[in-house]
Amino acid sequence: MALPVPVTIATGFADLAGCAYRVGTDQLYVADAGNGTISIVNPHTNAKSVVGSGYNAPSDVALSVDGLHAYVAEKPGTLLRLSLSNMDRAAATVVASGMNGIDQIALDEAHGYAYVAEFTGGHIQRVTLNTGSKTAVVTISTPRGVLVTGDGRFLYVSTDASRITRFDLALHTNVVIASGLNAPRHLTWADAGESVILFPRPNPTGTVDKVDLTTTPATVTDIAGPTSFAPYSVAVLSSNQLLIATATEVSEVDLTASVYSAAGPVFLGIGFVPADTTHLPSGYADTTMDPTYFFQVKDCPFGGTLPLMINWEHARSVGANFYQVFIEGPVGPQQQVKQLFGDYLWSVALDEFELSTTSPSMPDGYYLLRSPGEIWLNYWLGLLLDTTGRPNGLNKISIKLFAAEDAGSEIGSVADPGRSATVMIDNTVPVVNIQQILHEPGDVVVDACAIVSDGTPTFRFRITAQAPQSHLLAWNLTAYWGANKSKPVASDNYNNHISPSRLWAGTAGGVVPAAAWDATVGTDPTSVHCAHSFWLNAWDRVINGWWYIHGVSSYQKSITLLY
């Protein structure tokens, strides 16, 4: 399947670099290093205007959470704070200066910091926002992009060495999570859960890529392209729409445009997963038959709150004005869904997006179709279906169309093709436990916090890493000791257990690995002379259609080796 191709919405820039999207005003702020300006672009009207001038090669713009201010990086080495009401350089407050060739800004306002990629200086500078003091927290060659996690602990840094590296600011450790990336530029979170990073790369042709942090190792996938020349930064417009700043243009890409068709079924999909038998075999999400599709999942059940995508054009073309949603199975009668949900709707009067709550009429539960000409941030969204409390197992979701709020005005039938989908629901979470640490040979049980100094430093482990509904994705057991030292013990994943049943529970009370694990690591004496923590992590395959929802389940047990 071909990648979605970005569409140009604004031109006439000299050398764009960083960008930031402001939801409240539906504006993309872009830093034009070539013209020394900050401009805004409306992604729905394509209107463009300069809102700030007089800058010395601005390389990035970041918006404050207060909705009133922005921070601008000038490439020679100055970080500025400005009011959004006056973005000219002359009105700026200098937060910090004296840096060397700076690029992306990552704001951590909850802790009072900005992190700045110092490309020429070879550092990530932590700037205290209220004093301007600078601390080089990372030393790395040619950093361009920097991203900080919500807890302020981790930084992700892209470099001209074609790598993205994660830095743990608490433990002062780092690990390369992706390499061979052909010059990744600025980094952007794709989701509030911080499980996916988006970035553009210019070589060999411009593409937008994602890094999936939930896999081990992290996986990199092209999701859009080709872009215009020299893509530099990406902003998230909605769950399926991105804005891209390239050297001389701003473009927009709809990540579902190549999958969903206005002439297609009424029930388009669940999030990014098409609601057809090809992509929902036996109720499980599977997009692996399309290896270039950006959202790759295999045999995944659904859980949590499901975004149901409805084909408004098709529904209107057959004369529908209202719809109802039903769910049934695996036990009990069919139930009508009468849940509220919210989405952003553009307000012409307010000149901004406004949160709009969609409510079904009561008591009959009719939802009004979205009207032509309305600008919704999530265009196809027809319901956020909360499945918590539903029985685990196969559930059928159906959509009925009506001309009026009257059962007699139903158009077609719920049995018509494209109006229902059967999905596997699983709202359980993995169970993990390290029941025993066994000293080998002899399977001698070692209690937590015990000191082991006799025999050989070889062990096995009795563990449970299990999904109650047999939908486990992966588990791993790793030993940690000393200063950022670690050694894998054992692991397994669903790829080793794929079967027609699509079930894999994991292990319950199994002893791993098959052969005794030796703690010795080459010439490192601390590998057998230090406290060791053994971490067992497990993930399941449950998605909501937009991403995996349950995160990691973990268990830890520690002993000390003195050899």
N, C-alpha and C positions, 0 to 999 in steps of 0.2 A: 504494500500500500504506500503510495507517494506521501511525502510529508506535506502538511499544510503549508502553503506559501504565503508569507506576509504581504499585505497590501499597503502601499504608501498612502499616508493621510496628511503629511505635511512635508514641504521641501524648503530649500533656500537657506539652509544652515551651512556654516563653514567647516566646523570640526566638532561635532557633538561628542560628549563623553558621558557623564552620569545623568540619571534622570530619577524622578520620584513622582508617584501618582497621588493626588489629593482627592479622596473620594467625595468629600463634602461639596466640592465645586466642580467635580468631573474635569480636572485639569492635570495634564502631565507637565511637570516642570523639567526643563532640560538645560544643561550647562553647555554653552557653545564656546569652546576654548578658542576657536578661530576668530570669532567676532567679539569676544569679551563680554558676552551677554548671558542673561537668563531669560528664557522664553517659556511661554505656556502654550500647550496645544490641547484643544478639546477633542477627545477621541470620537465623539458622536457627531459634532458639527464640522470637525476638521479645521475650525478657526484657530489661527495662530497669532500671537502677539508677543512683543518684547516687553518684559516687565522690569528688567534691571539691566543697566549698562555700566561701562567703566571698569570692568574687571580685568585682571591680568591673568589670562588663560584659565578660566574656571574649569575645573576637572570633575566636580560633582556637586550635587545639591541634595540635601537631606532635610526632610520635614520634621519639625518638632511635634511631639504628641499633644502639645497644648493647642495645636491648630492655628497658632498665631505667628509662629516664627519658623525660619529656615536657617540651615547652616550651609555655607558654600566654601568649598576648598579651591584656593588658587594654586595652580600647579607649582609655581616657584617655591611655595612653602608657607602659606598663610591660611588659617582657618577663621572664617567670619560668621557672625550671627546677624540676622536681619529680620525685621518685621515684614510679614507678608504684605503689609499695606504699602511698603516702600522698599523695593528690592534693588535700588540703585546702589552701586559700590560706595558712593559718597555717604550713604546713610548707614553703612555697616559698622558694627562693633567688632574690633579685632579680638578674637578669643585667644589665639596663639599664633606665633610667627617663628621664623628661624628654622623651619623644617626644610627638607631638601627634595624637591620633585615629588609632590604629593598627588595622590589619585583618589581612591574611593574613601568615603566617610561611612562609618558604622556607628550609629547612636545607641548608647546605653544610658538614657536619661534617668532611668530608675535608680542607677547607682552614681549618676553625676558625671558620666564619662562620654567622650567621643573617641573612637579608634580610627586612626588615619593611616592609610597605606602610604609609606614614604618610599616611592619607587626608586629614586636616585640614591637616597640615603641608605636603603636596604634595611628598613625597620618598619614595624608597626608601632606607632606612637600612641600612647594613651594620654589624652588631654583631659584634664579636670576642667569641666565647663565653667565653674564659677570662679576659678583662679587663673586658668590658662597654663598651669604647670604641666610639663610634659615628662613622660616616662617611656623609654623604649622597652616595651614588654616582649617584643619578638624581634629577632635579628634574622633576616631572610633576604636573599638576593631578588631584586626586581619585583617586589609585590605590586600588584595592580588592584585586586579586589579584596575587600575585607568584610566579613559578616560576623555578627556577635549573636550568641544565643540569648534568649529572654532572661535566663538566670545570670547572665554576665560571666559565666565560667569559661565558655569555649569560644575561640575565634576560628573561623575558616578563612584561609588566605589563598588567593590565586596568584600565580607568578608567571613570568615569561619563560620559566623552565617547564611550562606546560603541565604544572601540577596544581592540585588543591590540597592543602595541608591543614589538619585540625590541631590547634594548640589548646592545651588544658592549662588555664592560667592559675589554677589552684595547685596542681601537681607539678607544673612546669615541665610538661612532657609534650611531645608532638608526634603525629603519625600522618603519613601521606595517605589520603583516602582515594585519590584518583590521579592518574598520570597519563602521559601521551595525549594531552588535550589540545595541542596546537594553539597555544597562546590564549587561555581563557581570560576574559575581561572581568567586568564587575559581577558580583554575586548578589543574588536576591532569594529570599525565602519564598517558596511556592505556597506554603500553607502555614497556618498558625501553629500547627503541631511541630514545625521545624523538622520535618522528615525528608523534605526534598529541597535541593538548591537548584536554582535556575541560573544559567549564565550563557552569554553569547561567545562564540569563538570565530575569528575571521578567516582561518585557514583550514583546508585548502579553498573552500568556499564558505561564505557566511552561513552559520547555523545557530539555532538556539538549542541548548542541551539541558538535560536535567541530571542531577546526581541523586540517586536513591540511597539515602543513608540507612534504610531499614534492612538492607542486605549486607551480607558479609562475604567478600568485600563489597564496598559500595559499588553500584553499577551506574554507568553513564550511558545515556540514550539521546540520540538526536530527536527533537520533537517538532522542529519547524525549520523551513529553509527551502531554497536559498534566500538569504536576506540581501538587502542592498549592501553596497561596499562598506567594509569596516564596521561591523556591529560592535557596540561597546557596552551597552547596558540594557536591562530588561525591567519592566514594571508589570505587576499583575493587575489587570483591569477587572477580571472576574475569574471564577474557577476554571473557565475554559477560554479566556481571552487574555492575550498578552500584548503589551506595547513595547516596541524595540527602537532604541536610539542608535542609528548608524551615523557615519561621518556627516552626511549632508541631508538625511531624511529621518522622519519618524514614521514607523509603520505599525500596523496592527495585524494580529493573526488570531483566527478562531481555530482552536485546537480540535474542535469537533466537526468542523465544516466538511471534512473529507469522509465522515461517517454518517452523519445525520442528513436526511434529505426532507425538504418540505413536502415532497410527494410520497414520502414513505409511510410507515405505520403511524397510528395515533399515539401509541405508547412507544416512544423513541428509545428510551433506555433508562438505566439507573446510574446517575452520574456519568462517568465516561464509558460505561459498559452498554453496548447496544442490547436492546431487549428482544433478541431473536434467538432461535434455537441453535444457530451456529455459535453464538457467543455465550449462550446460557445452557449448555448441554447438561441435562438432568438437574437444572436449577443452579449450577455452579458457573461463576464467571470465568471465562477463558478467552483471552485475546492473543494467545501465543501463535495462532495460525496466521496472524498478521505481524511478523516480527519487527516491522518498522513502525508500528503504532506506538505512540509514546507511553501508553498506559498498559504495561505488560503484567498480566496476572494469570495464574494457572490454577484451575480447580478451587476457586475461592468462594466460600459461602458469604452471605450478607448478614449484617447486624447493625445495631444502633439506629441512626436516623438516615433514611434512604432518600436521596434527591430524585424524584420521579420526573422525567423529562417528557413533555407532551408536545405533539406536533400541532401548534395552533393553526397554521395555515391549512393543514388537511382538515382539521375539525371545522374551521370556518367554511371551507369549500363545500362541505356537505350540509351546511345550514345550521350547525350547532352554535349555541350561545352559552350552554352550561355543561358541566360534567360532574360525575360522581365517581368516587374511588371505593373499591371494595377489596377485602382480603379474606382469605379462608384457608383452613387447614393448619396442621395435619389432623387436628381434632377440633370438634365443635363446629357450629354453623358459620356460614359466611357473615362477616361483619362489615358494616359500612364505616368508612373512615370520615371522621368529622373533626379534623385537627386544624388549628390555626397555623399559619407559617408566614414568615416575613421575608421580604426582598427589597432591594433598593430600586425605586422608580424615579425617573428624572422629572423634576418639577420645573416647568417653564416659568411659573410665577416666582418661585424662590431662586431660580437659576442654580439649582444644585440637586443632587440625589437626596431623596427623602425616603426613610424607611416606611414601607407600606405593608400593612398586615392584611393578608388574604384570609377571609373568614367564610366558611360555608353558611348558607342560609339554614336556619333552624326552624323546625326540627328535621327537615328533609335532606339536609346536607348537600345542596347544590352549590358548586363552585362556578363563578362567572369566568368565562374564557377571557384571556388577556386580549385587549383590543388592538387592532391595527394602528400603527403609529406610536404606540407606547414604547418608551425606551426603558427596558428592564436590564439591570446589571447581569442577571442570570436569565437570559432570554427564554429558554425552553422550560424553565422550572415550573412544575405544576403542583407539587406538594413535597413537603419534607415529612416523610412517613416515619413516625416513631415506632420501631418494632419491639422496643423493650416490653416485656410481658407477653409477647406472642409466643406460642409454643415453638420450640426448636424443631426443625424439620422442613419439609416442603410446604411452602405457602404460595397460593396463587393470588397475584395482584391484578385487578381488572379495572378497566375504565369504561364508563357508559357516557354516551353523548346525548344531549337533549336540546331541542329548539327552545323550550320554555321550562319553567320550574313546575313541570307536570310530568308524571310518569308516562302518560299517554303520548307525550311528544318525543319519546326516545327515537333516536336516529340509528338505524341499523340494530345490531345486537352485540352484546358483550362477547358473544361467540365468534364475531367476525375476526378474520386474521388481523393481527397487529394491534389488538385491543387488550391483550392480557399477557402475562408472563408468569411462569412458575419459578420460584427462587428458593434456594436452601437458606433458611434462617438459622443462625447460631449466635446466641448472645452469652455464651459461656466464655471463660478465660482460662488460659493454661494453668496447670498446677505444677509447681516445681519444688523439689526437696532433695537435699543431699542427706540421705539416711545414714550412710556409714562411709567413713574413710578406712580402707583396709590396707594394712601394712603387709607387703609381700616379701618373701613367700609366706604362705600360711594363712592368709586372710585374717590377720590379727586386727581387731577393731581398735581404732585410734579415736579417743574422745576429742571433742572440740577443745582447743586451747592446750592440748597435750604437747609435750616436748618429745620428739623422736630423735634418738641418737644411736640406736643399735642397728645391727644388720646393714641392709642396703637402703638407700633412699628411693625405694620403689613402691608404688601404690596402685590400687584400683579403688573404684568408687561405686557404691550402690546409690543409684539416683532414681528420681522420678521426674520426668519432663513430659507431661501428658496433656492432651486436649480432651476435655470430657466428651465432646462430640466427634472426636477423631479427625479434627481438622488442623493438625499441627503443621506449621511451616518449617520450623527449624529449632534446634537446641545446640548449645555449645557449653563446654566446661573448660575453664581456663584458670591457670595458677598465676597469682600475682605476688611479687615480693620486692623488697628493696626499693630502689629508686627507678621507677618506671620499667621494671623487669617483669616479663610475663612469658608463659610457655603454654601452648594449647595442650589440653589433656585428651579431649574427645569431642566429637560433634557428629551431627547427622542432620539431614534435611529432607524435605518432601521429594526432591528430585530423585532420591534413591528408593522411593517407595511408591512411585506413581503406578496406579492400577485402575482398572475400569470402575472400581467402587469409589474411587477418589477419597478413600479414607486412610488416614494414618494417625494413630493415637499418640505415637512416640514410644516412650519406654516407662514402665512402672516397676520400680524395684530392680531394674536391670543393673548388672555390674559392668562397668566400663573402665578403661578400654579392654579389649579381649586379652591383650598381653599387658603385663604390668607396665605402668608409666614410670619412667625414671626422671627424677627431678633434676639430675645433673645436666648443666648446660656448659659444654666445652670447658674453657678455662676460667669460668666465672665462679669463684669460690662461694659467693653469696647464694648461689642457686641451691646449695645444700647446707647453708649456715645462716638462716634468717627465718623470720616469721613468714608463713605462706597463707594467703587467703585464696580459697577456691570459690569461684563464682560460676553458678549455673544459671544460664539465661535461656528463655524459651519464648517463641513467637508463634501465634496462630495465623491462619490464612483469612481471617474474617475481614471483609471490607465493607464500606458503605457506598461504594461506587466511585468515590473520589480518592480514597486511600485506605490503607490498613488502619484499623481503629483502636486496637487494644494495646499496642505498644509491647514492651518487654515485661515478662514475669521473671523475677530473679530470686535466687537463694544463695547465701554465702556461709561458708564454714572455714575456720582458721585453725592451723596448728603451727608449731615451730620445729624446724629442722636444725639440728646441731651436729653436723658431721665434720 
